[in-house]
């Protein structure tokens, strides 16, 4: 089991979709939401996901395919 | 000795011992080093600082370091009065903090020196970073001095010429097949798997503190005072926040008067998530996909953007962006007025300064310090069009004929 901390940024058209619910149901990952801010136009959620590495990776790939941007919570690692 | 006490979460305030971690367990926000300022104030004064070496390590008492510094000679760089550039922009009290002249040619030597010193204290045998330029060179250089192994990760689309500045120090250079985001993802995973001191991950709180020395120096070089205005570029926003923290610390120690500085932040238009949030009047920084030649500050998901933005607003400053065309003009203007050849990021600073002065946000008699954080030669292809020589035959006649009006 591994833990991964990520930030989801939702575009306006996905605000009302139950993305995290579907992620949990389809990929055997346990989410722990730590910070979030959702408005009618935009939303972001900082969360920790726990599960098998493969499940987490597949789950994140699915979230990305839905149009949600995923970033590491530590921000960009690659610096100039 | 060190006056550092704990790491503290910037959002929820939870405290952690001094250890190699960078995120709060509870809210996953960044951690920051805090100090016992009461004790520090009893022992740190202008005289004790003046007794120190002419390098960033004269401020050692204000850094979270207990061991012997890994010092390649970083800091105490020139603060020059920019009379020619000031005249051009209509500014009477303009200064340039020229941090191009650090040992690996950028301000990164300050935070990296602090981080590598701390990495050795923690007992790491290897340090690592992901970078396309300045950070890579600085980490590799400091690792060489510290006799530590360095792993430097680079996106595969990085130009080979940019890697020489790091490769010369003989780190383990790893080119990752993929793009920027792939390198981000890989390095985050590797940092959990290997016991390395990762500069931008588990060493980040200590890395950050090294940047404070920039503002300490400016205050000391100005005769122990804070500027009216500071203009600094922002990638992650980390060093911008530490410039502010450094000034505040000097004031709280009684080394300078209370700080009334307005903080101005500069980004490139092609990667300006902090400027966008400032202009939109929001507090959340929405990540963007970078598209600018100012690679040193092309961080689409700035880890410290929230705090940098807060400082801009609270001090009555502003956030300003410059396009690639404008920044190139800025690079040329700085070189041709003050003799300082900066990288593209410095061009962003000068182009932004021009806008801020023209708009009246920074006034003619404001004592303003613009921070130039990296040298130009590493990315000289951005201004290669300046090379337009006269070609002459090896005779006086030819010389005088070709140059004509230039003589």
Interface residues (C-beta under 8 A of the other chain):
Chain A: X2 X5 X7 X9 X34 X35 X37 X42 X44 X46 X48 X69 X71 X72 X73 X74 X75 X76 X77 X78 X79 X80
Chain B: X11 X22 X23 X26 X27 X28 X29 X108 X129 X130 X131 X132 X133 X134 X135 X153 X155 X180 X183 X184 X185 X187 X188 X192 X199 X200 X201 X204 X235 X236 X284 X286 X287 X295 X296 X297 X298 X299 X300 X301 X302 X303 X304 X305 X345 X374
